[in-house]
Amino acid sequence: MNSFFVRRYVIAGIFISIILLLAAKLFYIQIIDDQYSLTATKNVLRPIKQYPARGPILDRNGKVLVQNEVFYDITVIPKQVKPFDTLEFCKLLNIDKAEFDKRFEKAIKYSPYLSSPFEKQLSAQAFASIQERLSEFPGFFATPRYLRTYPDSTAAQFLGYIGEVTQRDIDRSGGKYKAGDYIGVTGVEKAYEDVLKGTVGVKNVIVNSHNVVQDSYENGRFDTAARAGERLISSLDIRIQKMGEQLMQGKVGSIVAIEPSTGEILAFVSSPTYDPNLLVGRERGNNAAKMYKDPYDPLLIRPIQAYYPPGSSFKPLSALIALQDGIITPQVTYNCPGVYWAGNHPVKCLEVHGVVDLSGAVAGSCNGYFSMVFQKLIDLHGPKMVDTTFSTWRSEVSKFGLGARLGVDMPNEGKGNLPTAAHYDKIYHKGGWRSSTVVSLAIGQGELEATPLQLANIECTIANHGFYYKPHLIKGIGDKDIVKPEYTLKNYVGISASNFEPLIDGMQAVVDHGTAASSKIPGIVMCGKTGTAQVHGEDNSVFVAFAPRDNPKIAIAVVVENAGQGAHWAAPIASYIVEKYLTDTIRRPMDEYNRVKDANLLPDLSTYYSSSRRQAIRDSLKKLKTDSLHKKQVTKPAIKSVSTKKNNGNKLAYAAMPGKGRGHE
């Protein structure tokens, strides 16, 4: 065979091999591997994000507090946009050409190849007029989303709100969030974001040359389903929550009610409040801006962020510590002449109480008795050891949950203020102060400050005779009763159960025939303590209580800022909440109820919202470096919510004067 025939067979063999390889590759591409099919159809294949509904939030009895409503975003993929009637499109969206150009440039800057929001939060009604014509505008798509809606317009500060993610949120999320996604900003929405948000899905569809959806791709084989967020069961009781908000209309302050046997928060009222529906939808930014400018701070979450002198509600704590340490007994008496002299500091009582023991001192709110007990505690080891004994006293008081965050399942909880010996060393120099210098702490004044949540928690501790469960707001996730382990532990305060009895006797007397007698509830034994905590301007009205005495079901703290005596305002508000919760009705005359409900006790703005306080808020916000209000509403710092007078710019000048203050009732 000559070389010509050899070459011919070799060349033929090569061509046959190439043909076989191409045939095999085509078979692999068309029959076996779907990847190439996807690539071939990418010009008609469109992935559509399927956004999940956030989990609803219910009250403890299954009443819906927040749920979802569908709306639509118009998104754009710049590279898929083809020439169209821009002015007609602008007319559909009710925007001008300049706004269109601005948004389109932003979308290109984000990514020419990826989808990004162009028009947000169109209602179902508004979208209906656009839907039929959207196919005329290639590159623009509609994406259904969900917004929150609040059927009863209640519990705004408790629930919180959601907002569009910022770049900072995206960067921190590790890929969980993308531009246009929503995230919890405050309240329970933020605290339980991972549970509520659900999982985004993807639906792949085939569109024709006119951008009209023709069919599902591969019968949904490559789709991923969106998974809705979990349902949350809160501990809130909407009956008393709504009543509390109604009673606090025209007032500044807070109500916190807790179930002592579990630590579940039953009512979480911050006043003034707002309709949470205002922070939803296209006007959200404008509405939030108005609230932020409101001098009475509706966006401040007072139950956990406002600081108040606890006043008379604090008095029993030092007595309990002294009982436990054997420094006094329940039978130890004090003869009250109407004023107690701590060194050269006079501590006045509202009246001359005469001879009182512990129960009588609680019932009559005798400043002298509790000042005497406080000095016995601090002077136990002599004046040279005052800083050491004070630190011991502070440590014992802190066991009741003061001076630190309680760990409630909400962000931005405040600590309050429980001063240290180092604080007084700094003011007076070491060794330069005595028990008489700081005697105002005995009656809940001076530098001592607590949140309403802390005040209610102290009542839980007394009701339980020496322990509390950490307060919390969520008791169930999905269909299961799920509570974080730390909320099931008893936190003991180191006081024997028997030492609480004389204190509780006095608290029952306060309601039975003492300063809160007008708020007594028929058929219910309530143990309480009125307080009139002195601040600049009119005093704060304070009342703390629990009921019934045996097997307590509810503990409560009410603060009405700058409203005067605790017996006049805070006590009746608390008693109506307690009665409603325990009996589901109000049996007392409604004339008194309406008097309290309709009273306008808003503080005088000339003292309440001074220029110095306004500047302090602005300075705090600058430090926070928060994002734009229209993207994500600013969370205000824990402002000390007290009235102020002009005092050289020091809104808490009063608190810096130990030894002053009545703290009566």
Helices and strands as residue ranges (DSSP letters): H 3-27, I 28-32, H 35-40, E 45-50, E 57-58, E 64-76, G 78-80, H 86-93, H 97-110, E 116-123, H 124-131, G 134-136, E 140-149, H 156-159, E 162-164, H 167-172, E 182-184, H 187-191, H 193-196, E 201-207, E 213-216, G 217-220, E 232-234, H 238-247, E 253-259, E 264-271, G 276-279, H 284-293, H 302-305, G 311-314, H 315-324, E 334-336, E 339-342, E 345-348, E 354-356, H 358-364, H 367-378, G 383-385, H 386-398, H 421-428, G 439-443, H 452-463, E 467-468, E 474-477, G 485-487, E 491-492, G 497-500, H 501-513, G 517-519, E 527-533, E 540-547, E 554-560, H 570-583, H 590-598, H 605-608, H 611-624, G 654-656
